[in-house]
Amino acid sequence: MSRLDIHDILMRLPHRSPFLLVDRVIELEKGVRIKAIKNVTYNEPFFPGHFPNRPVMPGVLMLEAMAQAAAVLSFETAGQLPDEKTLYYFAGIDNARFKRPVEPGDQLVMDVSVLRNKGGIYKFAGRATVDGELAVEAELMCAMRRLP
């Protein structure tokens, strides 16, 4: 099992602040699963508008965080690093369910497992928890593509 810090993650994802949503990888088994963390702070750029009186992490960003963790797993599984000609796209989201709000101070722990991989198209089962309590779950489909 591998562990990756923020410097390793920055080499494996094209995302940057404020859209980088993976802070650390605590477990990674190539071709199988990844466990990653997003530390949710009050300084996140979306909190002033979502919602001013009761800040809550948008559900779509929880899904994006899981997809970014999935991208790290995909690149590690393929044995490659992304470059300016490699993109990793969301291709679908199924069975998304939001079970609890995620607020400033929470640590979102994402568990993402490979369900299928064929021709650079991956399907994942993702779950994210806060303090062991399920926050979101979904099946994610992502596609790795090379630009001409």
C-alpha positions in Angstrom: 0.0 0.0 0.0 1.3 3.4 -1.0 0.9 6.8 0.8 1.1 10.1 -1.0 1.6 13.6 0.4 0.5 16.8 -1.2 3.7 17.1 -3.3 3.1 13.6 -4.8 -0.6 14.5 -5.4 0.4 17.7 -7.3 2.5 15.6 -9.6 -0.5 13.2 -10.3 -3.3 15.7 -10.7 -3.6 18.7 -12.9 -5.9 20.5 -10.5 -4.7 23.4 -8.4 -6.1 25.7 -5.7 -8.9 26.4 -5.3 -10.0 23.3 -7.1 -7.6 20.7 -5.8 -9.7 18.6 -3.4 -7.3 15.8 -2.3 -4.9 16.6 0.5 -3.4 13.2 1.2 -3.5 9.6 0.1 -3.3 7.3 3.1 -3.8 4.0 1.2 -3.4 3.0 -2.4 -3.5 -0.4 -4.0 -2.9 -0.1 -7.7 -5.8 -1.3 -9.8 -7.9 -1.9 -6.7 -8.6 1.0 -4.3 -7.5 4.3 -2.8 -8.2 6.0 0.5 -7.7 9.7 0.5 -8.4 12.8 2.7 -9.8 16.2 2.1 -9.4 18.5 5.1 -12.4 20.9 4.9 -11.5 24.4 6.2 -13.6 27.5 6.8 -11.4 29.2 4.2 -12.8 27.2 1.3 -13.9 29.6 -1.5 -17.4 28.1 -1.8 -18.4 28.6 1.9 -19.3 32.4 1.7 -22.0 31.5 -0.9 -23.0 28.0 0.3 -24.4 29.0 2.8 -23.4 32.3 4.5 -25.2 31.4 7.8 -24.5 27.7 7.8 -21.5 26.7 5.6 -21.9 23.4 3.9 -19.6 21.7 1.3 -21.6 21.4 -2.0 -22.4 17.8 -2.8 -21.1 18.2 -6.3 -17.7 19.0 -4.8 -17.8 15.9 -2.6 -18.3 13.9 -5.8 -15.5 15.9 -7.5 -13.1 15.1 -4.6 -13.9 11.4 -5.0 -13.3 11.7 -8.7 -9.9 13.3 -8.1 -9.0 10.5 -5.7 -10.1 8.1 -8.5 -7.9 9.9 -11.0 -4.8 9.4 -8.7 -5.7 5.7 -8.6 -6.1 5.5 -12.3 -2.8 7.2 -13.1 -1.0 5.0 -10.6 -2.6 1.9 -12.0 -1.6 2.9 -15.5 2.0 3.7 -14.3 2.0 7.2 -15.7 1.9 10.8 -14.7 -0.5 13.2 -16.4 0.9 15.7 -18.8 -0.4 18.6 -20.9 -1.9 16.1 -23.4 -3.6 13.8 -20.9 -7.0 14.7 -19.4 -9.2 12.8 -17.0 -12.9 13.4 -17.5 -16.0 12.6 -15.5 -18.1 10.4 -17.8 -21.0 9.6 -15.4 -22.4 9.5 -11.9 -24.9 6.9 -10.8 -26.7 6.3 -7.5 -25.3 9.4 -5.8 -26.7 9.7 -2.3 -25.9 12.4 0.3 -26.3 11.3 3.8 -24.9 14.1 6.0 -23.6 17.6 5.6 -19.9 18.3 5.5 -18.9 21.5 7.3 -15.8 23.5 8.1 -13.5 21.5 10.4 -14.6 18.1 9.0 -12.2 15.6 7.5 -13.7 13.9 4.4 -12.2 10.4 4.1 -12.8 9.0 0.6 -12.7 5.3 -0.2 -12.8 4.6 -3.9 -12.6 1.1 -5.4 -12.3 0.1 -9.1 -15.3 -1.8 -10.3 -14.2 -2.0 -14.0 -11.5 -0.7 -16.3 -11.7 -1.1 -20.0 -9.9 1.0 -22.6 -9.1 3.9 -20.3 -12.7 4.1 -19.0 -13.0 3.3 -15.3 -16.0 2.7 -13.2 -15.6 3.2 -9.4 -17.6 2.7 -6.3 -17.0 5.7 -4.0 -17.8 6.4 -0.4 -16.8 9.3 1.7 -17.2 9.5 5.5 -16.7 12.1 8.3 -15.8 10.6 11.7 -16.8 7.2 10.4 -20.3 8.4 9.4 -21.3 8.1 5.7 -21.5 11.5 4.0 -21.8 10.6 0.3 -21.7 7.5 -1.9 -21.9 7.1 -5.6 -20.7 5.1 -8.6 -18.4 7.2 -10.7 -17.4 6.7 -14.3 -14.2 8.5 -15.6 -12.3 8.4 -18.9 -8.6 9.0 -19.4 -8.0 10.7 -22.8 -5.0 11.9 -24.8 -5.4 15.2 -26.7 -4.2 15.3 -30.3 
